[in-house]
Each structure stands twice: as C-alpha cells, then as structure tokens.
Amino acid sequence: MRVLISIGERNFPRDVAEGLEALAEVIYLSAREKGYWEALREAVALVAGGERIDEEFLDRAPRLRLVARFGVGYDNVDVEACTRRGVYVTHTPGVLSGAVADLTWGLILSLARGLPGADRFVRERWAQGLERLPFGFDLEGKTLGIIGLGRIGAEVARRAQGFGVRVLYHDVVRKPELEEAYGVEYAPLEELLRASDIVSIHVPLLPSTERLIGERELRMMKPTALLINTSRGRVIDQRALLKALREGWIKGAGLDVYEEEPIPLDDPLLRLENVVLTPHIGSATRETRRRMAEACALNVKAVLEGRRPPNLVPEQRIDDR
C-alpha cells in the first residue's frame, strides 16, 4: 500500500510519517512535481493540500480509499464524488481553532492601531519629523460581530473577553451554551452588520455562504467599521469589498484569504492603505501544523488498518460503512 503526502515535509514532519511506514510506503510529492500522477495511481491514501479533487482527479486514483485534507476547510474536495466511489474524506477540526483565532485578533489589533503603517513610518520617515500618524482607536466599549460561532468563532469570542468588547454573533444554529459561557448575544445578520464596529467571518465555504457579504451587506455596516476574514475568500464579494474600501463605506479590512490564491500582484486591493493582508497563514504555527499532521496520520492509519477514520467530514458521518 502507498500513502502520498502532497503537502511537504515542512507541514508533515518525517517523524510523524514514521508511524505509517510500518503499514505502507510513504511518498512526499506535491501536485506540481514530476511523478505525482504516477504515484497517485497506486496510492491508497492521500494527505491533500489545496489541489482540486473531483471526478477527473479520482479517475486517476483508482486505488484511493482516503483523502485526508490537511486543514479544516475542504471546499476543494468533491465529497459527493468521493462518497460515490467509497473514498473517505477527512479534515482536521479543532486542532487549528486557536491559531486562527489568534491571527484574527492580530488583524483586528493591526487595523485598530495602524501597526503596518506605524512600522513603515518608523523605518522611513519618523526621524525626519515631517508628519504625524493618525490616531488609532480603543477596542474597549466597541461591538464585535462574529459571523459563524463554530470552533474558530467560539475561540475568537473567548479571547474577546479580555478586550472589554460587546460580542454579537450570527449563526445558522443558535448556541445558548456559548451565550452563557462567553456572554455573547445572538443577532440576525442585518442587525449584527449595522451594530458592529468590527465584523469577523468564521463560516465554511458552502453554496449558502458564497458571497455572503456583498455590496448590500457592506452598505449596512458603519463607515467606521472593520471587516475581518480568516475563513474563505469567496465568502466575500471581493469586487464589492474593493469598492467599499475605496469609497469609505467601511473603514478597513483585514484579510487572510482571497477569491484567488495567491492573490495576483496587480490586484488593486494590494494598493490600498486601509487593509492588512496576510497570505492564508491562519494555521501557520509550528505547534498547530504538527497537530494537523498528527490528526491526518490518525485518519490514514485507521484506513490502512481497515477501520473508519475518526475525523470524517460532516457529509460522510451518516455513512455507516
């Protein structure tokens, strides 16, 4: 049997892979490297990054029994096609929630206090004494609106308790236990958008959430509001966001994800001063990436041993094969 790891040794350390080598041949190859498709043809399990896994892909992987997605999101995987072919799809929920929540607050603080501009100012102009930076704003007393109070959204709410903010949330399922634990308040989406000084998005990319935030929603927000997105780029209509930032419908945005990744160097978002941009690094800490690799390894090991993997995506949890 063969396990193909397409995410590289940096993300999936060799010592984690050693636990699989007694059960299968382990090969590291990215989808861009020569020999990937030949290796895939014999693979029983694939530890996958961002490659698109659809019918055409599966046709080239006749022995595949598991797609272990390295991450919590799996919008690049056609789960229905995998299910029809008897291929398990797993992800890594829970292990990266804290890291993404930390980055979310990093983006909020960077925008509230203008940290990227302040850093450039010190490096380039401060000693000249020719200008002063604009003031930032306090977080205490402001309203944070969280769209999607799942694992990551809940971690953002938990961290919010230290900043003295009021927290509203919107979710398709109301969470009374989290309301009590973190003092958060449920609100309809439109009410949340109108009331919040900061709106942070934490929903999966589904047909119901694609372009959830468009021109209509952006116009509901305060002109002093910030929009944060560490979920998936296509949850926001990026063209509408660009217009909103240029015309002052909202004050700023912090983005870790984009409609197209990597975002093109000529994208007009990159020329705006009221955005803070990071390259999809929500889970990019040493500790979190190791936990993600270990979670993938548990899923792979289960399938190699003929067992049901522990971290199936929700669409496959009703399947009792």
ABEGO torsion letter per residue (X at the ends): XBBBBAAEAAABBAAAAAAAAAABBBBBBBAABBGAAAAAAABABBBBBABBBBAAAAAABAABABBBBBEABAAABBAAAAAAAGBBBBBBBGAAAAAAAAAAAAAAAAAAAGAAAAAAAAAAAAAAGABBBBBBBBABGBBBBBBGBBAAAAAAAAAAAAAGBBBBBBBABBBAAAAAAAGBBBBBAAAAAAABABBBBBBBBBAAABGABBAAAAAABBAABBBBBABBAAABBAAAAAAAAAAGABABBBBABBABOBBBAABAAAABAABBBBBGAAABBAAAAAAAAAAAAAAAAAAAAGBBBABBBAAAAABAX
